[in-house]
Amino acid sequence: MDIANFEFNALHLPSPTEEIFDECWNSKGIQVFVKRDDLIHPIISGNKWRKLKNYLQTFSFSTHSGLLSFGGAYSNHLYALAYAGHSLGIPTVGIIRGEELTIDSNAYLAQMNAWGMQLHFISRTAYRDKPIPTAFEKYTVIAEGGFGELAIQGMGNLVDELPTCDLIYTAVGTGATAIGIAKYTDKPVMGILTLHNRSEIGANKIPANLDIEDAYVFGKYAKQNDELDLFCAKFYQKHGIPIEPIYTGRMFYALMEHIKNGHIAPNSKLVALHTGGVK
Ligand SMILES: Cc1ncc(COP(=O)(O)O)c(C=O)c1O
């Protein structure tokens, strides 16, 4: 299947935008809209299609053997890449952090393997250097988490789909999504860090309209937190939109705190990007 056909037939694009209501913001005349990129596809959901599309397209015009990327045992990015490769007939390789792991270590690894992704498990020390096994030197390499110029460019289409607003919220992992959105809009963008990597993101070209908030990491990346888990459960109960604590939970929590603390001007119109991750 070619990429344009896949996008047209298998993906829900443009994704919908819906308004959510809460006394906390409605009392201040603030409106909150959720851009439901989580509904693009059950697997290549959220920012995954936006970030991968240009890599898939560029690969399809190249003479490379496939696509190779890096990640942990639960990487949303590798999971989406494995599925995209399977759907589009593109060979994929995942270099996985943790030599003690096997394809049976968890259901995600087993599923990625079943989709045809070749999984290579390497030690955490070796992983730091992101080595490319010689057998895969002819593969197009996508950085960990999908970060890269092509991923950033993928946010152009997303920005075209957004309603007019005063401020855009998104979760930040590698920063590709936030940087990309800020690059294609002249509105202010608030990126909520999910790990303490502000200095790494700062090493990239950060557009002047992107603000990075680091007060809602909750300790460290993906660390379980009862308050966040409860927040996500209540959010789902109230708005009927599933969120998870690692990315969108932290982002919506921060958004709500910003409103409560008076950081958002009354009568503002906000758009929060649902980057998916609920797999
Ligand atoms: C669900 C989800 N939301 C947000 C992000 C952060 O996106 P980025 O790495 O582009 O900052 C990720 C990581 O890729 C993710 O899996």
The ligand as an SDF file (V2000), in Angstrom:
LIG
                    3D

 16 16  0  0  0  0  0  0  0  0999 V2000
    2.0290    9.7340   23.7710 C   0  0  0  0  0  0  0  0  0  0  0  0
    3.1820   10.6580   23.6050 C   0  0  0  0  0  0  0  0  0  0  0  0
    2.9820   11.9660   23.7890 N   0  0  0  0  0  0  0  0  0  0  0  0
    3.9960   12.8480   23.6780 C   0  0  0  0  0  0  0  0  0  0  0  0
    5.2620   12.4380   23.3480 C   0  0  0  0  0  0  0  0  0  0  0  0
    6.3380   13.4660   23.2510 C   0  0  0  0  0  0  0  0  0  0  0  0
    6.5770   13.7890   21.9250 O   0  0  0  0  0  0  0  0  0  0  0  0
    7.9940   14.3680   21.4840 P   0  0  0  0  0  0  0  0  0  0  0  0
    8.9800   13.2510   21.6450 O   0  0  0  0  0  0  0  0  0  0  0  0
    7.8050   14.7400   20.0740 O   0  0  0  0  0  0  0  0  0  0  0  0
    8.3200   15.4860   22.3820 O   0  0  0  0  0  0  0  0  0  0  0  0
    5.5120   11.0750   23.1450 C   0  0  0  0  0  0  0  0  0  0  0  0
    6.8590   10.6030   22.7740 C   0  0  0  0  0  0  0  0  0  0  0  0
    7.1440   10.4180   21.6230 O   0  0  0  0  0  0  0  0  0  0  0  0
    4.4480   10.1470   23.2620 C   0  0  0  0  0  0  0  0  0  0  0  0
    4.6270    8.8280   23.0890 O   0  0  0  0  0  0  0  0  0  0  0  0
  1  2  1  0
  2  3  1  0
  2 15  2  0
  3  4  2  0
  4  5  1  0
  5  6  1  0
  5 12  2  0
  6  7  1  0
  7  8  1  0
  8  9  2  0
  8 10  1  0
  8 11  1  0
 12 13  1  0
 12 15  1  0
 13 14  2  0
 15 16  1  0
M  END
$$$$
